Each structure stands twice: as C-alpha cells, then as structure tokens.
Amino acid sequence: MPQEREYFVIGRWSGPEIDVWKIEEAPRDPAERDDLLEEYRLDAEDAGGSIEIVYADTGAQAEETARREAEETAERISRSLASRARAADRRARQPGTSSRRRVRHHYR
C-alpha cells in the first residue's frame, strides 16, 4: 500500500474550478522543498496562478484531492456569504434599524 506524500499542485483556482498546470511530488529534503516551493510560487503568481500543497499517494490522486478541496472551499464560502446576507437582511427588516444615522439639525 503506497504511503501519502506531499505534492505541489500548481495552477489557477477560480471558485470550485481548477486549471491545473503542473503536479509534482515535493522533495523530501526540507531545504530543497522550501526552495522549490518558493520558486514555483513566484512563477505561478507571475502567471496569475498559485500553488497548493496536498497529500496523496500519486500525482493523479493529488489532482483529485486539490479539485475536491477547491469545491469544498467554494461551497463553504458560498454558505457563509449566504448566511451573512440573510442575517443582514433580517437586521435591516427589524424596526428601528437603519443603515443611515439620523441626526437632528437645529437652525437659528
């Protein structure tokens, strides 16, 4: 049975969608890993992408894991935003609440 390893998944994330550019097993040497991660991070940012680290048995599983995590994250963000919008709507409908502050003006 294979053991999970660290993989770099490089690409562009857009909500639940991923355009994967490269998948590579991370080096086991910590210094080499950090150097390569920084190099890939800079290259990805220059191209409008990013890098994620996932743990998997194979490169194909690393891609599946990255896609699943992207979908789960997008769903969590969507639920959170919907919940906040509903709470703001409830607050706006309560009597005596307003987004504008009322100030009395006295003229002489």
LUMLUMDREN-525709 format. One record per residue (C-alpha): residue number from 0; y, z, x. Coordinates in Angstrom, 1 decimal. Example, Ala and Ser with C-alpha at 12.3 -4.5 7.8 and 13.67 -1.06 7.14 Angstrom:
> k, y, z, x
> 0, -4.5, 7.8, 12.3 $
> 1, -1.1, 7.1, 13.7 $
This chain:
> k, y, z, x
> 0, 0.0, 0.0, 0.0 $
> 1, 3.4, -1.0, 1.5 $
> 2, 6.0, 1.6, 2.2 $
> 3, 9.5, 1.2, 0.8 $
> 4, 12.0, 0.1, 3.4 $
> 5, 15.8, -0.3, 3.4 $
> 6, 17.1, -3.8, 2.7 $
> 7, 20.6, -5.3, 2.8 $
> 8, 21.3, -7.4, -0.3 $
> 9, 24.4, -9.5, 0.3 $
> 10, 26.2, -11.4, -2.5 $
> 11, 28.7, -11.4, -5.2 $
> 12, 28.4, -8.9, -8.1 $
> 13, 30.1, -9.8, -11.5 $
> 14, 29.1, -7.2, -14.1 $
> 15, 25.4, -7.5, -14.6 $
> 16, 25.2, -10.8, -12.8 $
> 17, 24.5, -11.2, -9.1 $
> 18, 24.8, -14.3, -6.9 $
> 19, 22.5, -13.2, -4.0 $
> 20, 23.4, -14.9, -0.7 $
> 21, 21.0, -13.1, 1.7 $
> 22, 18.4, -10.4, 1.7 $
> 23, 17.4, -8.8, 5.0 $
> 24, 15.4, -5.8, 6.0 $
> 25, 17.7, -3.3, 7.7 $
> 26, 17.0, -2.4, 11.3 $
> 27, 15.2, 0.9, 11.8 $
> 28, 17.4, 1.9, 14.7 $
> 29, 20.3, 3.8, 13.1 $
> 30, 23.0, 2.4, 15.6 $
> 31, 21.7, -1.2, 15.2 $
> 32, 21.6, -0.7, 11.4 $
> 33, 25.2, 0.6, 11.3 $
> 34, 26.5, -2.3, 13.5 $
> 35, 24.7, -4.9, 11.4 $
> 36, 25.8, -3.3, 8.1 $
> 37, 29.5, -3.4, 9.3 $
> 38, 29.2, -7.0, 10.4 $
> 39, 27.7, -8.1, 7.1 $
> 40, 30.2, -6.0, 5.1 $
> 41, 33.1, -7.7, 6.8 $
> 42, 31.6, -11.2, 6.4 $
> 43, 30.8, -10.5, 2.7 $
> 44, 34.3, -9.2, 2.0 $
> 45, 35.8, -12.3, 3.7 $
> 46, 33.8, -14.5, 1.3 $
> 47, 34.6, -12.4, -1.8 $
> 48, 31.3, -10.6, -1.9 $
> 49, 29.8, -7.2, -1.0 $
> 50, 26.7, -5.7, 0.4 $
> 51, 24.3, -3.2, -1.3 $
> 52, 21.5, -1.2, 0.3 $
> 53, 18.4, -0.9, -1.7 $
> 54, 14.9, 0.5, -1.0 $
> 55, 11.9, -1.7, -1.8 $
> 56, 8.5, -2.8, -0.4 $
> 57, 9.5, -6.5, 0.0 $
> 58, 12.6, -8.7, 0.0 $
> 59, 11.7, -10.0, -3.4 $
> 60, 11.5, -6.5, -4.8 $
> 61, 14.8, -5.7, -3.1 $
> 62, 16.4, -8.5, -5.0 $
> 63, 14.8, -7.4, -8.3 $
> 64, 16.0, -3.8, -7.7 $
> 65, 19.6, -4.9, -6.9 $
> 66, 19.6, -7.0, -10.1 $
> 67, 18.2, -4.1, -12.2 $
> 68, 20.7, -1.7, -10.7 $
> 69, 23.6, -4.1, -11.5 $
> 70, 22.5, -4.4, -15.1 $
> 71, 22.1, -0.7, -15.5 $
> 72, 25.5, 0.0, -13.9 $
> 73, 27.2, -2.6, -16.1 $
> 74, 25.6, -1.1, -19.2 $
> 75, 26.7, 2.4, -18.2 $
> 76, 30.3, 1.2, -17.6 $
> 77, 30.3, -0.6, -20.9 $
> 78, 29.1, 2.5, -22.8 $
> 79, 31.6, 4.7, -21.0 $
> 80, 34.5, 2.3, -21.8 $
> 81, 33.4, 2.1, -25.5 $
> 82, 33.2, 5.9, -25.7 $
> 83, 36.7, 6.3, -24.3 $
> 84, 38.1, 3.7, -26.6 $
> 85, 36.5, 5.4, -29.7 $
> 86, 37.9, 8.8, -28.5 $
> 87, 41.4, 7.3, -28.0 $
> 88, 41.2, 5.6, -31.5 $
> 89, 40.2, 9.0, -33.1 $
> 90, 43.1, 10.7, -31.3 $
> 91, 45.6, 8.0, -32.5 $
> 92, 44.5, 8.5, -36.1 $
> 93, 45.0, 12.2, -36.1 $
> 94, 48.1, 13.3, -38.0 $
> 95, 50.9, 14.4, -35.8 $
> 96, 49.8, 12.5, -32.7 $
> 97, 51.6, 9.6, -31.4 $
> 98, 51.9, 7.7, -28.1 $
> 99, 55.7, 8.0, -28.4 $
> 100, 57.6, 11.1, -27.8 $
> 101, 60.2, 11.8, -30.5 $
> 102, 63.5, 13.2, -29.3 $
> 103, 66.4, 14.3, -31.5 $
> 104, 69.7, 13.0, -30.5 $
> 105, 72.9, 14.7, -31.4 $
> 106, 76.1, 12.7, -31.4 $
> 107, 79.6, 14.2, -31.4 $
